[in-house]
Amino acid sequence: MRLGLWRGRWPGRIAVACAAALGLLGASAVPAGAAPSAPPPVGTVTIGGHTYLADARGRALQLHGLNLGKSDAVTESSVADLAAGGFNLMRLDIQWSHVEPRRGHYDTGYLRYLDHVLGWADHYRVLVLVDWHQDVYGPRFGGDGLPRWATRTDGLPFQHNPGDWFADYFQPAVQAAFRHLYDDADLRTAQSAAYRTVARALRGHRSLLGYDLFNEPSGPFPGDPTDPKVQLAASAALERGRLAAMYRRVVAAVRGADQRAWLFVEPTVLVGEGVPTRLPGFTDPRPGPARLGYAPHYYDTAVESGADWNPKDGFIAAYESAIGRYPAAHRLPVVVGEWGPPSAATPGNAELVARQVASMRAFATGWTMWYDCRAARGAGYCAYGADGRPAPGKEPAFWPYATTVAGAPAAESYDPARRVYRLTMALRRAGGPAETEITLPNTAFPNGVRVVVSAKAVIRIEQPTRQRPGVARVLPVGGRPGERKTIAVYGR
């Protein structure tokens, strides 16, 4: 189970129907208005063992998005394009080295930039998961994340492997840097201060979902780091010990500035190999219910190394088995922070994308695909192709979906050949009557829609335009809790 080459990524009018079962509704055009969005989550709702983020009316939220900001500056047009594509979530990659380039000196320009990004997200009604990102620790090793002044190598060697960048994690100098980060009191204090500083700068934004506390954690590997047994033992020890302690520190740091944000912990990358995390449960010091979540990644090692995905390799089943235990045990909502092959132009990888979208629907309340790099169209991992449209094979990430569900989502599907979307849900009465909202991306419904509802309902529809996706808002009339309803959207 050698990890090998892990990743080379870089960066109105209202139409109302109180129709009988399976009544048809033709959509009416509406003036430009609010795009489909996810209300800020204030709690969770557990349905069938699956924990969703939920709004104030108890509606389950489904978040779909992309990563931005790793190697390119996020602009207002970046956020506008994200919303226009039908996405309601951005994973914003930030780096400690930019926050605090010199020890004790916080870059106010960078903090203002982050504040601007969240301001644009407020305007375009996109939620933001701020990701404390690192790859191979930081710039000292050609990666990004932690500042040079916080990189302690003990004089040990570092030899970059140009053919296998993930192997750089196993270099002695990198191992030492992680050990010092976890163990040195002054670095622990500095890291907590940096997290608290960013939390103070960004708190209060409607768009701020919360923080992914540490991207793809790594640490010391006693012994031969290429030995699978060593990797397993080191990963388990890290998650139970040093990493868990770090999460407790930074949770307390963020809570010192922000009581509202959601805080997501990540396991090590071995979860992608079907290895269950050994992270313990965590306590949230905020008053009231905890706002903690789980943010694993979803990558197949063989695909990362250049292979076309083999549907018979058991990857999906192994991952789902490994991923479900921890959030179920601790009742945590899952947001998959990163997923997606470098290219999906091959048959296997195209199937992988479709299978992963279906898979995540079963265990996650949201996901962000790697990566929205329209500034470098056609580059590896891009969600978009050189023509600015969804990259070949990655179209399932752009399909319609229910952003808020006033019930228990039972089944959701989209047939791109026929342009037909279906959602089946079981009615709930939490928070009183509430609408289910479905995003209608331009790529799926460029010429408008008609809606079929399997019961009486009040329906409001906004047609998609070039600048924004449409949205269907459906409010069932009557019905018993637990009763199943089906909503179908047909493209014209």
N, C-alpha and C positions, 0 to 999 in steps of 0.2 A: 504494500500500500504506500508506495513512494509518491509524495505529492508532486514531485517533478515540476514541469513548467506550469505554474499555477495560473497566472494571468499576465497578458501583455497589454492590458487596457491602459489608456491614458484618460491620459485624460480621456305688443299687444292686444291682439284680441285673444279673448279666452274662449275656448271651445268647451262646452259643458255637456256631458251626457249622463243621464240616469237611465242607462240601457239595461235591457234584460240580458240573460246569459248569452255570451258570445255576440253581443251587439257590436256593430261596426261604427267606428268614428272616423271621419275625415278631419285631418289637422288643419286649423286655420293659422294663417301667418300672424305673427305678433311683432310689435316694434322691438327694437333692440332693448334688451333688459339684462337681468342678472343671468350669468352663466350658471350651469349646474355646479354645485359646490358641496363640500362636506361641512356641516356645522361644527364648530369646535367641540370635541368630545369632552363630556363632563363626567363620564363614568363608563361602565361596561355592562353588557348584557350577555349572559351565558345561555346558549341555545344548543341543546344536544351535545353538551360537553365542549362546545367551541365558544370561546370568549371573544366577543366583538367589542370594539370601541363603540360607545353609544352617545347620542346627543341628549339634551335635556328632556326630550319627549320619549326617551327609551328606544329610539330607533337605532337599529344596527347600522353601523357605517362601513362602507367598503371604499377603500382608498387605493387609487391607481396612480402611479407617477413615474418620474424619471430622476436620475441623479444629475446634478449640475454643480459647477463651481470648483472642480478639482484643479484643473490646469487652465481654466478660462474664466474670465470675470462674468458674472451673471449681470445681465442688463434688463431694463424694463421690457424690451422686446422679447427677451428669453422667457420671462415669466408670462407675458401675453401669449406667446406661441404655445407654451405649455398648457395654458388654460384653453386656448382655441383647439388644441388637439384632443380635448376631452378629459385631460388629467386633472385631478384635484389634490395632488400631493407632490411636493418637491423634497428630495433629500439633498440638502445643501451641505456640500463638503467644505469644512473649514479646517484650518491647521493652526496648532499652537505656535508654530514658528512665525506665522503672520500676526497672530494676536500679540505675542511678546517676543519680538525679534532680538531684543537685548534684555538681559535679566533685569526685571523690575521696571522695564519701559514698555507700556502697552501702546500699540499703534492706534491712535485715535482715528486716523484716516481709515484703517481697516475696519474698525468697529462701526464707523459711520457707514461704510459700504455695506456691512451686514445689516445695519438698521434700514438702509434704503431698500435692500432686497426684500426684507420682510414687509416694508411699507408697500412695495409693488404687489407682493403676495396678498396683503390686506385688500388692496384695490381689486385685484383679479380673482379674489376669493379662492385662493389656493392655500392649502395647509403646508407648513414647512417642518420637516424633521431635520434639525441641525445635527450634522454628523461630525464628531471630532475624529478627523481622518488621519490615518498614517499608513504608509506602505514602506516596509523595510526601515522602520523607525523614523527616519527623517532625512533632511538634505545632506547630512554628513556622509551618508551612504548612497547618495544618488536618488533617494526616495523622497517622501514628503511627510510632514507631520510635526515631529517634535524639534524644537530649535537646537542649533549647534551647541549653544552654551549649556544645554541640558543633556548633552551626549557625552557619556563617560565610557571610554573604551579600555582603560587599564593598559594602554599601549599594545593591546592585542591586534593581530593582523586582520585586514579586510581585503579580500580579493573578489572583485565583482565578477559574476558569471554572466556574460552577455547572452548566453543561450538559455538561461534558466534563472530569471530574476528572483523567483521565489526562493531559490536555494540560497540567496544572499542572507536570508533570515538565519541560516545555520552558521554563518561566519562568526568566529570568536569575538570580534569587536562588537558585532550587533547583539550577540548574546549578552555580552557585558553591559551594553547600554540599557537593555531591558531590565537586567538584574538591578542596576543602580536606580532606574526609574521606580521600580517597585520597593526597593529597600532603603534608599537614602532619604533621611528625614527632610533635608532641605528641598529635594526635588518633589517629594510628596506634598510639601507645603506650597511650593510654587505652582504645581499642577492644580491644586485645589483653588488657589487664588486666581489662576487664569480662567478656570471654569466659572467661578463666581463673578468675575469681571464681565464675561460674555453674557451670563445670565442677567446681570443688572442692565446691560446695554440693550437687550432684546425683550425683556419682560414687558407684558402689556399688549403686545401685538396680537390681534385676533387670529392671525395666521399661524402663530407659533404653536405647533403641535407639541413639540418637546425636543429632547436631545437623545441622540444615539451616542452613548458615553465613551466608546472607544472602538474604532474600526479594526476588525480582524486581529484580535489580541494575539500576541506571541510572547515568548519568554525563554528563559534558559532551558537548554536540552542537555542534561547531564548524560555523557556518553556519546555514542554515535548518533547524530540527529537524523541520519538517513535510515536508521533502523526503525521499522514500524513499531516494534515493541517499545523502543525508547520514546517515540513520538506519542504513543498512547499514554504511557506513564507520565511523561512530562506535561502533556495537555491536561490530564486529570489533576495532577498536582497543582498546576498553575490555576486552574479554575476553582479548585477548593481553597487554595491558599492566597498567593500574592494577588491574583486578579480579583478575587472576591473582596479582599481587603481594599484594593484600589476603588472598586465600585462603591463600597460603603463610604469611603472618603469623599469621592466626587458627588455622590448623591447628597451627602450632607452639605457640601459646598454649594451646589446649585440651590438646594432648599434654603440656604441662608439668604438667597436673593430672590427666589421665585417659588411660590407655593403652588402655582397653577400648572406648570409645564409637566408633560409626561416624560418619564425617564426610562430609556430602553437599554437593557444590557445585552451584550453580544457574547456568544460562545466563541471558542476558537474555531478555526476553519475546518477542523476534523469532522465537524457535524456534516459537512458535505460528503464525507466518506461513509456516512451511516453510523457514526459514533455518537451516542447520546451524550449530551453535556453533563458535566459533573458540577456545574455551578450550584451553590446552595440557594435557598430562598433569601430574599432581601426585605428589609423593613423600610417603609417610607415614613420619614419623620413629619410629613405635612399633617396638619389637622384634617380629620375626615378620612374618607376612604383613600387607599393608596392609589397612586397614579404611576404604576410601573408596568413595563412591557418587555417583550422579548424580540430581538431583532437579528435573527440568523441570516446567513447568506445561502444561496441555492445554486451552487456550481458543480458541474460534473468534471472531474479531473481529466478524463480522457479527452473530452471536448475542449477543455482549456489547453490541452497539449496539441491540438490541431486535428483530432479525429472527428469524423462525422458520427453523430450519436447513434448508438446501437440500441434500439428499443428493447432488446432482449437482455440488456446488461443488468437489469434489476435496480438501476439507480433511483428511479422515482419511488419505488416501494421501500427501498432501504432508507432513503431520506425521510419519507413520511413517517416511517416507524421511529426513526431517531428523533425527529423534530417534535413529535407530539407529546412526549411524556412530561417534559419539564414545564411547558406552559399550562398543560392540563393540571398538573399537580399544584401549581401555584396560582391558577386562574388568571393567567396573563394574556392580554391580547398580543397577537403576533403581527409584526410588520416585517416582511422580508426586505432587508435593506438593499441587497444587490442580487441580481440574477440575469441570465441571458448569455448566449454563446457569442463569441467574437463575430461570427457570421452565421446566418441562417439560410444561406443560399443553397445549401445542400439538402437533400431530402430528409436525412436523419435529424439534422439540426432544426429544420423547419418543424418537424414533428415534435421535437423536444420543446420548442417554444409553446406550441399549442397545448402539449401535455402539462407543462409547468403552469400555464395560466389556469387550466382546469384543476390541477393539483392544489395550487395555492388557495383557490376558492373554497377548498374543503377544510383548510386549517388556519388561514390567515385572515385578518381583518383588512390587510393592505399590503402593498408591495411597491417598490421603486426599481425599475429596470436600469441596468447599467448600459448605456449612458446617453444623455441628450447632448450630442456633440455636433449640432448643425453648423457650427462655425468651421468644422473640418469634415464636410459631408463625405461619406463613403469610407471614413476611417474605421478601424477595427472597433467593434462593440457598439457602433452607432445604432441608435434606434431608427434613425432616418437614413435613407439613401441619398446619393448625390443629387437626385431630382427633388429633394425636399419632402418626398412622400415616405411612408413607412418602408423601412428596408425590406428587401425580399425575405420572406419567411418570418418576419417579425410582426406581421399584421395582427395576430391575435392580441398583442399588447394594446392595440388601438381599437378593439372591438367595443360595442356598447356594454354598459354594465349599470347596475343599480347602485347609486351612491349612498342612498339612505333607504332602509327597508323597514316599514312599519309592520313587522312580523318576523317570522323565522324563515330565512331563505332556505328553500328546499331544493330548487334546481334552477340553473341559469345557463342559457346557451345562446349562441349566435350562429346562423348559417350564412356565411358570406356570399355564397353563390346565389341564394334566393333573397338575401338582405332581410332576414327574419330574426328577430330577437324575442326570446321568451324568458319570463321569470315566473316561477311558481313559489308561493310563500304561504305559510300558515299564519292566519291573523292572530294578533296579540292586542291586548287592551292597555298595555303599559303607557301611561302618560295621556291617555285619551285618544280619540281619533287623530290620525296623522297621515300625511301623504307619503307614499313611496315615490322616490325620485329616480329617474333613469336618464343617464346621459346619452345623447344622440350624436356621436361624432360625425363630422363632415365626411370622413372617409367611408363611413358605413351608410349614411343617409343623406347624400348630397341633394336630393330632389324632394325632400319632405317625407312625411310618414302618415300612415293611418294606424289606429290602435284597436285591438280587440281585447275586451275585458270579460272574464268569465262570470261576472256578477254586476249588479248595479254599482255605478261608480261615478264620482265627479272627477273629470279629467281636464287638466290644463296642459296645453302644449305650446312650446316655443320652437319654431322652426330653426334649424341650423343655418348659419350664414358662413361666409368665408372668415369672418373675424371671431366667431364663437360657435361652440357646439349648441345644439338644441337640447331641450330637456322635456321629458314627459313627467307630469306630476299626477299621480293616481290616488284617489281617496275612496276606498270601498265604502258603500252605503249598506249598513246592516252587516249581518254575518256573525257567527259565533266564534269565540276564541278557539283556535286550533283548526278552524275551517280553512281548507286550502283554496286559494284563488290563483288564477293564471292571468298574466298580462302578456300580450304579444304585440310587438311593434313591427309593422311591415314597411319597408322602403317603397316609395313610389317609382 
